[in-house]
Amino acid sequence: MEILGIIEQIETLISNGTRVPLTDKVVISENELLQLLDELHSVLPDELEQANWIVRERDKVIKDAEKEAEKLKEEAKAHVEKMVDEDEITRLANEQADEIVAQAKRVAKEIRQGANEYADGLLLKSQEQMEAVTEALKNARREIESKQQ
């Protein structure tokens, strides 16, 4: 019989007992009460053991849940840190790539400018040489003409 059932029987025994007039006392059967108390004593250890087992299991489940929660929290924290690190690495890589591209553009511009100046110098030298050749040709033709006359 369960503890609550035994307690209810004790309450019934008391409420059905004979009242002593002008007092708040009740006469009940000693044997019935002792028998119910014996039953209570026999059931109580089993019920307490079961209740203690339930409490231990509950504590174990709570500890396991707390460990799992802490583990998930640490994993989430590590994941966030990794994402932040990756974002920082990506940002730094983009900055470095932008700087490399800008530097390459500057170098390309300088090379083009140098090549244009070099080509212009060669063309000017060629033009001067051509002018000198043209002048020499004119002089040679004039000399030939002057000899023909």
C-alpha positions in Angstrom: 0.0 0.0 0.0 1.2 3.5 -0.8 2.2 6.0 1.9 -0.7 8.4 0.9 -3.2 5.5 1.2 -1.9 4.7 4.7 -2.1 8.3 5.8 -5.6 8.5 4.5 -6.6 5.4 6.5 -5.0 7.0 9.7 -7.0 10.2 9.0 -10.2 8.1 8.6 -9.4 6.2 11.8 -9.1 9.5 13.7 -12.1 11.1 12.2 -14.2 8.0 12.9 -12.9 7.6 16.4 -15.1 8.3 19.5 -14.9 11.9 20.7 -14.3 12.6 24.4 -16.9 15.2 25.5 -15.7 18.7 26.3 -12.2 18.0 24.9 -10.5 17.9 21.6 -9.5 14.3 22.2 -10.5 11.2 20.2 -10.4 7.6 21.3 -9.2 5.3 18.5 -8.2 1.6 18.3 -4.6 1.3 19.3 -4.2 -2.0 17.4 -5.5 -0.4 14.1 -3.3 2.6 14.5 -0.2 0.5 15.3 -1.0 -1.8 12.3 -1.2 1.3 10.0 2.0 2.7 11.4 3.8 -0.6 10.8 2.6 -0.6 7.2 3.8 3.0 6.9 7.2 2.0 8.3 7.5 -0.9 5.9 6.5 1.2 2.8 8.4 4.3 3.8 11.9 3.0 3.1 11.0 1.8 -0.4 9.2 5.1 -1.1 12.2 7.1 0.3 14.6 5.0 -1.7 12.6 5.6 -4.9 12.3 9.3 -4.1 16.1 9.5 -3.5 16.8 7.6 -6.7 14.5 10.1 -8.6 16.4 13.0 -7.0 19.8 11.5 -7.9 18.6 10.8 -11.5 17.2 14.4 -11.8 20.6 15.8 -10.5 22.5 13.6 -12.9 20.3 14.8 -15.8 20.7 18.4 -14.7 24.5 18.0 -14.5 24.6 16.3 -17.9 22.5 19.1 -19.4 24.7 21.7 -17.8 27.8 20.0 -19.2 26.2 19.8 -22.6 25.2 23.4 -22.4 28.7 24.5 -21.4 30.1 22.4 -24.3 27.7 24.0 -26.8 28.5 27.4 -25.4 32.3 26.8 -25.8 31.8 25.4 -29.3 29.7 28.4 -30.2 32.3 30.8 -28.8 35.0 29.0 -30.7 32.9 29.2 -33.9 32.3 32.9 -33.4 36.0 33.5 -32.8 36.9 31.5 -35.9 34.4 33.5 -37.9 35.8 36.7 -36.6 39.4 35.6 -37.3 38.4 34.5 -40.8 36.6 37.8 -41.3 39.7 39.7 -40.1 42.0 37.5 -42.3 39.7 38.2 -45.3 39.7 41.9 -44.5 43.5 42.0 -44.2 43.9 40.0 -47.4 41.5 42.3 -49.3 43.5 45.3 -48.0 46.8 43.8 -49.0 45.3 42.8 -52.5 44.1 46.4 -53.0 47.5 47.8 -52.1 49.2 45.3 -54.5 46.9 46.3 -57.3 47.4 50.0 -56.6 51.2 49.5 -56.5 51.0 47.5 -59.8 49.0 50.3 -61.4 51.6 52.9 -60.3 54.5 50.7 -61.6 52.7 50.1 -64.9 52.0 53.9 -65.3 55.7 54.6 -64.6 56.8 51.9 -67.1 54.4 53.3 -69.7 55.6 56.8 -69.1 59.2 55.7 -69.3 58.6 53.7 -72.5 56.8 56.7 -74.0 59.7 59.0 -73.1 62.2 56.5 -74.5 60.2 56.1 -77.7 59.8 59.9 -78.1 63.6 60.2 -77.6 64.3 57.6 -80.3 61.8 59.2 -82.7 63.4 62.7 -82.0 66.9 61.3 -82.7 65.6 59.5 -85.8 63.9 62.7 -86.9 67.1 64.7 -86.4 69.1 62.1 -88.3 66.5 62.1 -91.1 66.7 65.9 -91.2 70.5 65.7 -91.4 70.2 63.0 -94.2 67.6 65.2 -96.0 69.9 68.2 -95.7 72.8 66.2 -96.9 70.7 65.0 -99.9 69.6 68.6 -100.6 73.2 69.7 -100.5 74.3 66.8 -102.7 71.6 67.6 -105.3 72.5 71.3 -105.2 76.1 70.4 -105.8 75.1 68.1 -108.7 72.9 70.9 -110.2 75.7 73.5 -109.8 78.1 71.2 -111.7 75.5 70.7 -114.5 75.2 74.3 -115.3 
